[in-house]
Amino acid sequence: MPTLLNKKRSAPTLRRPAAPALIFGDLWNYDPAPETADPKLKSRYELFIGGKFVAPASGKYFDSINPANEQKLAEIARANAADVAAAYRAAKKAYDQTWSRLPGRERAKYLFRIARLLQDRAREFAVAETMDGGKPIKESRDFDVPMAAAHFFYHAGWADKLEYVAPGRRVASLGVVGQVIPWNFPLLMLAWKIAPALAMGNCVVIKPAETTSITALKLAEIFQDAGLPAGVVNIVTGFADTGAAVMGHPLAAKVAFTGSTEVGKIIMRSLAGTDKKMTMELGGKAANIIFDDAPLDQAVEGIINGIFFNQGHVCCAGSRLLVHEPIAAAVLAKLKQRISVLRVGDPLDKNTDIGAINSPAQLATIKRLVAVGVKEGATLYQPDCALPAKGYYFRPTIFSGVSMSHRIAREEIFGPVLSVLTFRTVDEAIEKANNTAYGLSAGVWTDKGARILKLAAELKAGVVWANTYNKFDPASPFGGYKESGFGREGGCQGLLDYCKLD
Ligand code: NAD
């Protein structure tokens, strides 16, 4: 039997390769690869109260717009104070009659079921999330939806082990919890809020952000399919007035808010003097600190991920780069080269790195603050990439020559804009990183373990990532210092914010 080796082979035809048809720039272009899964959207979404979809008492609806192309996706019910009151009545009834009486192992079964049903419909949810919010499909597919399911799984695991949340103490649920969330991680923020509340035995009234309500109402379909008892979770959609009604309702034993520091302060002022428990997850202006002994290419990827991930719509975005002076020029050159090949465009395209800005209002805020940066004398760099004609887009932007007094170094821009500052010593890096009203997160890039431990202890930030950035796990608590808020989400620390201890 002849083997391949002794088989006689005809000589290969030597053909000269055709003259390259591509010019260099084209090498970076991929053919479009749009995600085609059906997001199964309805043309109209009602409120979810008492386990049913109900029309709003207000009779009013508003449009949810796809920021990638400015097309209307669906009509969303606008809840008024009467709708919010109905949601609280449904939640209180469910709490008194059903949920608080169920043993933890029974509550766990519902949470496991919700997690599995979300996994089953993962692609559909990812597409809906991308169309409603503008984030690239690779993020909603690989991060938002799996991480949301992971939070339900994780908290399902806790529901029958609550005696270990605070060993030696007896934990008890609070009752009905009011929650309001922002638009940057619509489904994930729902999971962060709903899963620990339910695991602990509470019932929920929650309001998603006005520009991103769709995946919340799709999750309500999953609650129905999972057989979650009516009223355990109620979803009311609307604007600031709806949010204020949710936060201020007398039946709310606790309120949990994620959003801007400005709105967080308004809520805190309005609730001062009440006995409501409160947690606030607010804004940030994180420092990503790069020392001269860091692995530079890895650090550059970390910086890119830290600020351009999700168009910079991330509370913990590494929006201030603090770079060690000896390597500042080299890092800046690498960053400029790297952002020049980021693909900005259709969020449904699997090749897209930077999708659409969530709303015209957010785009206007980014443009305003970038103009301030230029006026204050920082040096702007933007790649010359083409942006789609329709939709809300912004080029990735790097400001160098930034000083601590510049507004772009102090204010949350919440867009794909990086401000680069330099430092000479470890103490100067810590001083600059902490010189902010916020304290949500920070990153440290260095070869030295001792330096990482020193910075982790001295940085006033709820999370410090070392030689990585933007990594999340349901077991790891997340939350802020100073004007970034108080309370934690995730881990057993997060559960402590949803119970009372005897
Ligand atoms: P936002 O504060 O404008 O709105 C957040 C939510 O609050 C929305 O649902 C909105 O309708 C509602 N709201 C507005 N006014 C209200 C009022 N007076 N009373 C009650 N509710 C009201 O924030 P945003 O623009 O949607 O989100 C971006 C902000 O969220 C950024 O500052 C970001 O840093 C922050 N954020 C923080 C975290 C965290 O974990 N710390 C996570 C995500 C986002």
Residues whose N, C-alpha, C, O or C-beta is under 5 A from the ligand:
A	BS01	NAD	V180 I181 P182 W183 K207 P208 A209 E210 G238 F239 A240 G243 A244 M247 T258 G259 S260 T261 V263 I266 E281 L282 G283 G284 C315 S484
